[in-house]
Amino acid sequence: MAADRSRLEVWGDPIAHSLSPALHSAAYAQLQLPWEYGRRRVDDIGFAGELSGLDDSFRGLSCTMPLKGVAHAASVWRDARAEATGAVNTLLLTSDGPRGWNTDVGGIVRALADAGITSVDRARIVGAGATATSALVAVAELGARDVEVLARRPDAVAPLTALGERLGLVVTAAPLSDADRHPVTVTFATLPGSAAVDTDIADTLAASGGLLFDVVYGHGQTDLTRAWGRVGARTLDGTGMLLQQAVLQIRVFATGDVDTPLPAEHDVIDVMRRALVGG
């Protein structure tokens, strides 16, 4: 990789709300890396053209919705988590082409560990999009063998059911109104922050839902977080996942390896956490 590759960006649509520039810039300053990190509004139609137009000053990209599938397709190499999910959110730009990682899975695992959860028995996932796929792989890594996926269209769960079979998981699909009332360790909410959930349904989910991991951030309380609040159960929003997946991205950008810790990584995480609160 060229030594002068010092530019990085987060791409997606929408992108103005992204906290990634604050997180990455704080980390680079702590690590004394002379890199700059910006943002660019790019949709899936324009992705290939924007990618081919980058010059050698670019080191890497963070890819958010709706680009994780096209970033996967553009990668000349992918890590195991990207291969499992069909989603890439981290591109390291090399002379041989983009190398792709999915750091969302590791971000989920690390955010749950911060909340004291290092193993999962049963899990529930609300929604069936790209983040749901990463959540499924994450709970498989944490030992789950039984996952219920609730979606407005149960047929949308078919790819998750197939992935579950490859991972050794039993994935069952149901509409939101017909959730299994068996207790679960964690419920992942992967719906948009503005998505409406009927109060009775939300309360039913909260009664047996364990920890709520609502992956959205910046939208205030959702219908599900309010329901968990009514029963006094614990909730996490998406900022913990955002922080931890960014740490793994920076490992990739700095070392080329997601498993190689950063120098004094605890200090890096501390300054990133402060930037997140400030952002």
Secondary structure, 3 states (H helix, E strand, C coil): CCCCCCEEEEEECCCCCCCHHHHHHHHHHHHCCCCEEEEEECCCCCHHHHHHCCCCCEEEEEECCCCHHHHHHHCCEECHHHHHHCCCCEEEEECCEEEEECCHHHHHHHHHHHCCCCCCCEEEEECCCHHHHHHHHHHHHCCCCEEEEECCCHHHHHHHHHHHHHHCCEEEEECHHHCCCCCCCEEEECCCCCCCCCHHHHHHHHHCCCEEEECCCCCCCCHHHHHHHHCCCCEECCHHHHHHHHHHHHHHHHHCCCCCCCCCHHHHHHHHHHHHHHC
